[in-house]
Amino acid sequence: MTPVSRRNVTSDDVTIGIDVGSTAVKAVAADADGHVAARVRIPHRLRVPAPDRLEHDADEAWRRGPLAALDELGRPDARAVAVSAMVPSLTAVDDGGRPITPGLLYGDERGRVPGAADQPLPALGETTGFLRWTAAKAPGAAGYWPATAVANYALAGEAVIDVATAATAFPLFDGTAWSEAACGDCGASADRMPRVQNIGAAVGPVHATGAVLATGAIDALCEQIVAGADRDGDVLVLCGTTLIVWTTIGEARQVPGLWTIPHTAPGKSQIGGASNAGGLFLGWVDRVVAAADPVVVEPGGVPVWSPYLRGERTPFHDPDRRGVLDALDLTQDAAAVRRAAYEASGFVVRQIIELSGAPASRIVAAGGGTRVAPWMQAIADATGRPVEVSAVPEGAALGAAFLARIAVGLETTIADAGRWARTERIVEPDPAWAAAVEDRYRRFLELGGRRSSAIPPAAL
């Protein structure tokens, strides 16, 4: 585990946010101004048992990980604790809340449902497939829970999730309750699904502490509320195992292949979606390509990646796509291949922005990947825009800590979380790379089979 980092904060209203991520549980203790008093990271395994499968040891990652994070933080003065997690996820649990099947994760082929490929957004309903597979594997399970419910039960004996997480399980959850018919079609009963509460609600006492457990939210939502990307044209790029791009718009509208969801800012929406061209892809490149510094590469000496090693989510929603490395030659080395990988992630960001049709006024980057300097530079170069890097890489945990404040009456509205947004640095695009990057972006689009909207980076 990562050593705990501490700051001398003695405020009596410290709260804790715990984020169950794809490769680690991250936790922070924050004061009233959003300053991080302590942070910890508990790594866990991301298992890929087959090319189209992605899972956790749910007991390791979803139950023991949050318990260890809370213990390692060492903040007995914390007023409240809230948990965020990736979606969708699902496991079966026994009477003690211990997982007894693999923790299925987003994009796993066991979440595919018949006819989904013909839908505009085939990932919708993925939890239905997860429940059908899990209930068949463990028909006598006491419950079928996503990561948040497992963590909350471990912390406070409450199998509860927030309404936003539940909404991603449609049609199992119909917006107000679990559907007995939809759950029954999957071999489960609605009473074995977790309880659903509003975001920021007080749930009960955390074991062996004086803290209150609060309902958190989806990791991306928690990241968003403390990122400060709330104005029309603000683009929030979440650089985690999954790459997520959201552009803030003033009114809801639909674009084929993209998601449109409500923003936490009143009257606004977000358009964009999630891609597999984030840390999952870049981590694989890091493991198989020799160590080298992408900074030393000449602008014109870089190949082009189509980075879809396990299919792609937004905008293609095609689980059968695979990666391609194009335009290799004998003058290129490991540094060039690594730069190409970071560029590919940046190209995905640009493509999603272009497809949205929304003019981008600024780009805000958040998540653990923001500490990877070549990645941030490639996003700036690919989009032709400065990238404002958030000061706290554990954005989802920080957002959960803010929601914990609401549960104990320290805050009244999510909108006030904007005061916690801070920029650590601004990464400017390198003009020396502009022409070569533009040429590679056109090739990237050709490899993906998707036409560009022909918007030059400077006009984004």
Salt bridges, closest charged atoms under 4 A:
ASP13 OD2 - ARG405 NH1 3.65
ASP19 OD2 - LYS26 NZ 3.44
ASP31 OD2 - HIS35 ND1 3.61
ASP52 OD1 - ARG112 NH2 3.84
ASP52 OD1 - ARG322 NH2 2.64
GLU55 OE2 - ARG47 NH2 2.91
GLU55 OE1 - ARG110 NH2 2.75
ASP57 OD2 - ARG45 NH2 3.26
ASP59 OD1 - ARG63 NE 2.52
ASP59 OD2 - ARG64 NE 2.87
GLU60 OE1 - ARG45 NE 3.23
ASP77 OD2 - ARG75 NH2 2.68
ASP108 OD2 - ARG110 NH2 2.78
GLU109 OE2 - ARG53 NE 2.69
GLU158 OE1 - ARG195 NH2 2.75
ASP230 OD1 - HIS263 NE2 3.58
ASP232 OD1 - LYS268 NZ 2.86
ASP234 OD2 - ARG231 NE 3.65
ASP234 OD2 - ARG362 NH1 3.00
ASP286 OD1 - ARG338 NH1 2.78
ASP318 OD2 - ARG321 NE 3.39
ASP320 OD1 - ARG112 NH1 3.96
ASP326 OD2 - ARG443 NE 2.83
GLU343 OE2 - ARG339 NE 2.97
GLU343 OE1 - ARG440 NE 2.73
GLU354 OE2 - ARG350 NE 2.83
ASP381 OD2 - ARG339 NH2 3.01
GLU388 OE1 - ARG362 NH2 2.69
GLU394 OE2 - ARG39 NE 2.67
GLU411 OE2 - ARG405 NE 2.78
GLU411 OE2 - ARG419 NH2 2.55
GLU424 OE2 - ARG371 NH2 3.16
GLU424 OE1 - ARG425 NH1 2.51
GLU438 OE1 - ARG350 NH1 2.94
GLU438 OE2 - ARG442 NH2 2.76
GLU446 OE1 - ARG443 NH1 2.96
